[in-house]
């Protein structure tokens, strides 16, 4: 087991005009489950492949434990890529399907048997070891594939979108199993996904990347509750955080005819900016009991059990502004849902309104 | 209603039972050809005279592979031809089915499981391994990272006395401008592991010749790849008085079947030392030359053999000074065509014509040795057809091999070798993990998002502070 450290690690593709990964600094703790997430092209896969030795590191360093692995070939890094290939061999037993790579590596027979037995125990596959894989379900096949990586006793597991070729049901099932298994094994794991649900439900910490630059690395809850910047605020959360433009005025930020209260010290950080962006999660909006709140024209109300989702746009916009206006989403109680076409007023507690600078895009609240 | 993504649509594909999961298709649409193992459902389907391979796989991967196979074709790589991606499939009950990627079945091709049948000779295995190594090096030269190098993902065609390998699965592939050493190493390690597994599997199934050792085989793959790569791309330094070494390098590469399109030559200031490195090499040296001279499309070693015969013809007819293209035309009309036109139509699906010509040349050589005379080619062709060709299995579509696996045991599903043998049916033991695998609530609300309250609860549990 080991820590993984990226130090100013940079990857520039030949002919590329900007780095695919730009001065990545990231420390992954021993036994930690780190998820790299971001939209396509953000550099998450490239970062993982730099760690795996598949991509050159043009500047900076990568360490596994105390070892500088920056220039080591992949096979000398003591890592295991999981789910690269999980074709199971029909004539071999489950045990042989799990342990055959150890045979190739020259590991003695008793040791192989021991490691396979141990992995099978962890994976609930002990009763299957002497059987052929033909009768295995999709989930059991996945577990055998995990077993192949586990028996190698690597210092680090690497997983690059491991669930992307599974159907929805198997994806959820395997997701849960990987997370449970990782915490039992305690092997440092770096996991790449574009899916924020996977990231948030699996990772001990999540690193959000964009355009080759690390935006924030934090626990899932911290990312959700205190996003560093507008990108993270918009990326994490589904439905996404409402990002609303407000004019800086005395006591807050003005949205339409309502001033959203913002503490003075926060406003001071906006400097000379005339506007700020307010970030409000759909579930913290409440229908205002009085006429005090952001006015929203209701377009649709979608009821889902105890809750309802209200979709609308800010009131008082011109026709042109309305076309470009961001949709406002609020989760409200479905007991007395507002009518479509009506106007409602929405409020949120001051402490739950995130404020971002429009100049730096950074959080100032 | 299913949608077809296709550059060259085959209308006969449209009425197939797309609303049925591929694994449950009625056998009237299927043909049991030997093939490698796969983690997806794969079936060969027959429409009229054509045979296609169909693979059920999620949409992103199907479209990705379809496009990648197109790119590989465009770059002249030996790979299967993508035909269509069928999306928007729904079962009769309305539930969505995964899309199907359709590729054209490669004529005269043989999967490794067919080739390894009945005590294959060590020499043949070496040739298969060589073919795979050449394919891997060619793909790497193009910047293709395969990600899943294995015998199951390759088809072999006879190529004179050797084999030519074709890529049939590009699902995990990526096309880059250029591969890093790490990427090539990665592919090579995957090749080692996968092939080792495949050899062990053949061994466990009683299909691999006992004299062959899986570890030796995979070691030789790695060594041969490294040797070939060094020859194709390595830097060579020599003294300025050894200029012939430039020519030797080019000839060696030609002999390996590669053309040198760009050779980087650097000399020291005084011209005492010279350094050369091939920068751009293209596979298919002989097959391109044969195509240019005769219009014949052949594999590399077949082309080499045919060109040798063409050179002999030129020498024998004393036409060394005559334009090569003119002699090539004479050879085609007087030698090649008379041989292939005497093959009765019903025997034509046993060998493709270039391979047949090569085998006739071999036949003639042995007959001439035996009878101490130079046997005319037309006579040799008749002898070959009657004594050899008639007795060969049909290889245009190698149905000879199915549905019994090569070990003589019955496959549990003749359409799917991944399912193992029929005599191994056994009851699966109880698996509490499967039992507990109820569909987990994927989403809170209509957004397919995560449940933030559940996440908070989990965090509180982990850290009650």
Contacts between the chains, C-beta under 8 A, distances in Angstrom:
chain1	res1	chain2	res2	distance
A	13	B	177	7.4
A	14	B	177	6.3
A	14	B	178	6.7
A	15	B	177	7.0
A	52	B	182	7.7
A	52	B	186	7.3
A	53	B	182	4.4
A	53	B	185	7.3
A	53	B	186	7.3
A	54	B	145	8.0
A	54	B	180	6.9
A	54	B	182	4.8
A	54	B	183	5.0
A	54	B	186	5.2
A	55	B	180	6.3
A	55	B	182	6.7
A	55	B	183	7.6
A	56	B	180	5.1
A	56	B	182	6.9
A	73	B	181	7.5
A	73	B	182	6.7
A	73	B	185	5.2
A	74	B	182	5.7
A	74	B	185	5.4
A	74	B	186	5.2
A	74	B	189	6.6
A	75	B	185	6.8
A	75	B	189	5.5
A	84	B	147	7.1
A	84	B	148	7.3
A	84	B	172	7.6
A	84	B	190	6.6
A	85	B	39	8.0
A	85	B	147	8.0
A	85	B	148	5.1
A	85	B	150	7.3
A	85	B	172	7.5
A	85	B	190	6.8
A	85	B	194	6.3
A	86	B	39	6.0
A	87	B	37	5.4
A	87	B	38	6.6
A	87	B	39	4.9
A	87	B	150	7.3
A	87	B	152	6.6
A	87	B	194	7.7
A	87	B	197	7.9
A	87	B	418	7.5
A	88	B	37	7.7
A	88	B	39	7.5
A	88	B	418	7.5
A	89	B	37	6.9
A	89	B	197	5.5
A	89	B	198	7.1
A	89	B	200	6.9
A	89	B	201	3.7
A	89	B	204	7.4
A	90	B	37	6.2
A	90	B	201	6.9
A	90	B	205	7.6
A	90	B	417	6.6
A	90	B	418	5.5
A	90	B	419	6.5
A	90	B	420	3.8
A	90	B	421	7.8
A	91	B	201	5.0
A	91	B	202	7.6
A	91	B	204	4.0
A	91	B	205	3.5
A	91	B	420	6.5
A	91	B	421	7.5
A	92	B	197	7.8
A	92	B	200	6.2
A	92	B	201	5.4
A	92	B	204	4.8
A	96	B	200	6.9
A	96	B	204	7.1
A	97	B	197	7.9
A	100	B	196	6.6
A	100	B	197	5.3
A	100	B	200	5.5
A	101	B	193	5.4
A	101	B	196	7.3
A	101	B	197	7.7
A	103	B	196	7.8
A	103	B	200	7.6
A	104	B	192	6.9
A	104	B	193	6.7
A	104	B	196	4.7
A	104	B	214	8.0
A	104	B	215	6.5
A	104	B	218	6.9
A	123	B	433	7.9
A	124	B	431	6.6
A	124	B	432	6.4
A	124	B	433	4.5
A	127	B	429	4.0
A	127	B	430	7.5
A	127	B	431	7.6
A	128	B	428	7.8
A	128	B	429	6.6
A	128	B	431	7.8
A	131	B	426	6.5
A	131	B	428	7.7
A	131	B	429	7.9
A	132	B	420	5.2
A	132	B	424	5.5
A	132	B	426	7.8
A	133	B	420	7.7
A	134	B	412	6.6
A	134	B	418	7.7
A	134	B	419	5.0
A	134	B	420	3.9
A	134	B	424	6.9
A	135	B	425	8.0
A	135	B	426	6.7
A	135	B	428	4.8
A	136	B	428	7.7
A	137	B	434	6.1
A	139	B	433	7.1
A	139	B	434	6.2
A	139	B	437	6.1
A	140	B	431	6.7
A	140	B	433	7.8
A	140	B	434	6.9
A	141	B	39	7.5
A	143	B	433	7.3
A	164	B	58	7.7
A	164	B	60	7.0
A	164	B	61	7.8
A	165	B	57	7.1
A	165	B	58	5.7
A	165	B	61	5.6
A	165	B	171	8.0
A	166	B	58	7.8
A	167	B	58	7.1
A	167	B	98	7.1
A	168	B	442	7.1
A	169	B	439	5.6
A	172	B	439	6.8
A	172	B	440	4.5
A	172	B	442	5.8
A	173	B	437	4.9
A	173	B	439	8.0
A	173	B	440	7.0
A	176	B	440	6.2
A	177	B	433	7.3
A	196	B	449	7.9
A	196	B	450	7.4
A	197	B	442	7.7
A	197	B	443	7.9
A	197	B	448	7.2
A	197	B	449	6.4
A	197	B	450	4.5
A	200	B	450	5.0
A	200	B	455	6.4
A	201	B	450	5.5
A	201	B	455	7.1
A	219	B	459	7.4
A	220	B	455	5.9
A	221	B	455	6.2
A	221	B	456	6.5
A	221	B	459	5.3
A	224	B	452	6.2
A	224	B	455	7.5
A	237	B	449	7.2
A	237	B	452	7.8
A	238	B	447	4.5
A	238	B	448	6.7
A	238	B	449	2.8
A	238	B	450	6.9
A	239	B	445	7.3
A	239	B	447	4.9
A	239	B	449	6.7
A	283	B	452	7.5
A	302	B	446	6.0
A	304	B	445	5.5
A	304	B	446	5.7
A	307	B	445	6.8
A	309	B	445	6.5
A	309	B	446	6.6
A	331	B	445	7.3
